[in-house]
Amino acid sequence: MVDEACIAFSVGVELSYLDEYEQQDLLEAIELEDKTPSLSQAIQMKKLSQSGRLDSEIIEKIISTDKPNQREKISFQYDELSKYFPKCSPQEVQRRMMKLAQADYQRRVRNRNREAR
């Protein structure tokens, strides 16, 4: 997986300490969850393996954990939005954007409720 750039080299080094069966369980968990382990997860699995406490259930639990860098994120350049929010700091633009999104959501819910009547 390192050769195909699916996981970082440092992650691959840590995972290389797992035995053949643990690596097979890990591969199955990666394919099942469609997630790769982070370096901290790889280190955690290595330590559990060395203490004899790593099994397929624990591997699946570790892999299925959402990592902050795998959450979808939306970002805008401040320059893109500043023309719509003159004289606002980036934090104020974010606050206003959230307020607009909430208002739009509430409007759509009200319209759906009206249509359902």
C-alpha positions as CSV (number, residue, x, y, z in Angstrom):
1,M,0.0,0.0,0.0
2,V,3.0,2.3,0.6
3,D,4.1,1.7,-3.0
4,E,0.7,2.7,-4.4
5,A,0.8,5.8,-2.1
6,C,-2.3,4.7,-0.3
7,I,-0.6,5.1,3.1
8,A,2.3,7.2,4.2
9,F,5.7,5.5,4.5
10,S,5.8,6.2,8.3
11,V,2.4,4.5,8.7
12,G,3.7,1.5,6.6
13,V,6.8,1.2,8.8
14,E,4.6,1.0,12.0
15,L,2.2,-1.5,10.4
16,S,5.1,-3.7,9.2
17,Y,5.5,-4.8,12.9
18,L,2.1,-6.5,12.8
19,D,2.1,-10.2,12.1
20,E,0.8,-11.7,8.8
21,Y,-2.6,-12.4,10.2
22,E,-3.0,-9.0,11.8
23,Q,-2.0,-7.4,8.5
24,Q,-4.6,-9.5,6.7
25,D,-7.2,-8.4,9.2
26,L,-6.1,-4.8,8.7
27,L,-6.4,-5.0,5.0
28,E,-9.9,-6.4,5.3
29,A,-10.9,-3.6,7.7
30,I,-9.4,-1.0,5.3
31,E,-11.4,-2.4,2.4
32,L,-14.6,-2.7,4.5
33,E,-14.4,0.8,5.9
34,D,-12.7,2.4,2.9
35,K,-10.4,4.2,5.4
36,T,-6.7,4.0,5.9
37,P,-5.0,4.2,9.3
38,S,-3.3,7.4,10.6
39,L,0.1,7.3,12.1
40,S,-1.3,7.4,15.6
41,Q,-3.6,4.6,14.8
42,A,-0.8,2.5,13.3
43,I,1.3,3.1,16.4
44,Q,-1.6,2.1,18.6
45,M,-2.1,-1.1,16.6
46,K,1.7,-1.8,16.8
47,K,1.6,-1.5,20.6
48,L,-1.5,-3.6,20.9
49,S,0.2,-6.3,18.7
50,Q,3.3,-6.3,20.7
51,S,1.3,-6.8,23.9
52,G,-0.7,-9.6,22.3
53,R,-4.0,-7.8,22.5
54,L,-4.6,-6.9,18.8
55,D,-7.4,-8.9,17.1
56,S,-9.6,-8.3,14.1
57,E,-12.4,-6.7,16.2
58,I,-10.0,-4.1,17.7
59,I,-8.5,-3.4,14.3
60,E,-11.9,-2.8,12.8
61,K,-12.8,-0.5,15.7
62,I,-9.6,1.5,15.3
63,I,-10.0,1.8,11.5
64,S,-13.7,2.7,11.7
65,T,-13.0,5.7,14.0
66,D,-13.4,9.0,12.1
67,K,-10.2,11.0,11.9
68,P,-10.4,14.8,11.8
69,N,-8.4,14.9,8.5
70,Q,-11.0,12.6,6.8
71,R,-14.0,14.7,7.5
72,E,-15.3,16.6,4.6
73,K,-14.5,20.3,4.8
74,I,-15.7,23.3,2.9
75,S,-13.4,26.4,2.7
76,F,-13.5,29.7,1.0
77,Q,-10.8,32.3,0.3
78,Y,-11.6,35.5,2.3
79,D,-11.1,37.4,-1.0
80,E,-13.9,35.5,-2.6
81,L,-16.4,36.5,0.1
82,S,-15.1,40.0,1.2
83,K,-17.0,41.7,-1.6
84,Y,-20.3,40.4,-0.1
85,F,-19.3,41.3,3.5
86,P,-17.4,44.6,3.3
87,K,-15.5,45.7,6.4
88,C,-16.0,42.3,8.1
89,S,-13.2,40.2,9.7
90,P,-12.9,36.6,8.5
91,Q,-14.5,35.5,11.8
92,E,-17.4,37.8,11.3
93,V,-17.8,36.5,7.7
94,Q,-17.9,32.9,9.0
95,R,-20.5,33.9,11.7
96,R,-22.7,35.6,9.1
97,M,-22.3,32.7,6.6
98,M,-23.5,30.3,9.3
99,K,-26.4,32.5,10.2
100,L,-27.4,32.7,6.5
101,A,-27.2,28.9,6.2
102,Q,-29.4,28.4,9.3
103,A,-31.9,30.9,8.0
104,D,-32.0,29.2,4.6
105,Y,-32.5,25.8,6.2
106,Q,-35.3,27.1,8.4
107,R,-37.0,28.6,5.3
108,R,-36.8,25.3,3.4
109,V,-38.2,23.4,6.4
110,R,-41.2,25.9,6.6
111,N,-41.8,25.5,2.8
112,R,-41.8,21.7,3.1
113,N,-44.2,21.8,5.9
114,R,-46.5,24.1,4.0
115,E,-46.4,21.8,0.9
116,A,-47.2,18.8,3.1
117,R,-50.5,20.3,4.3
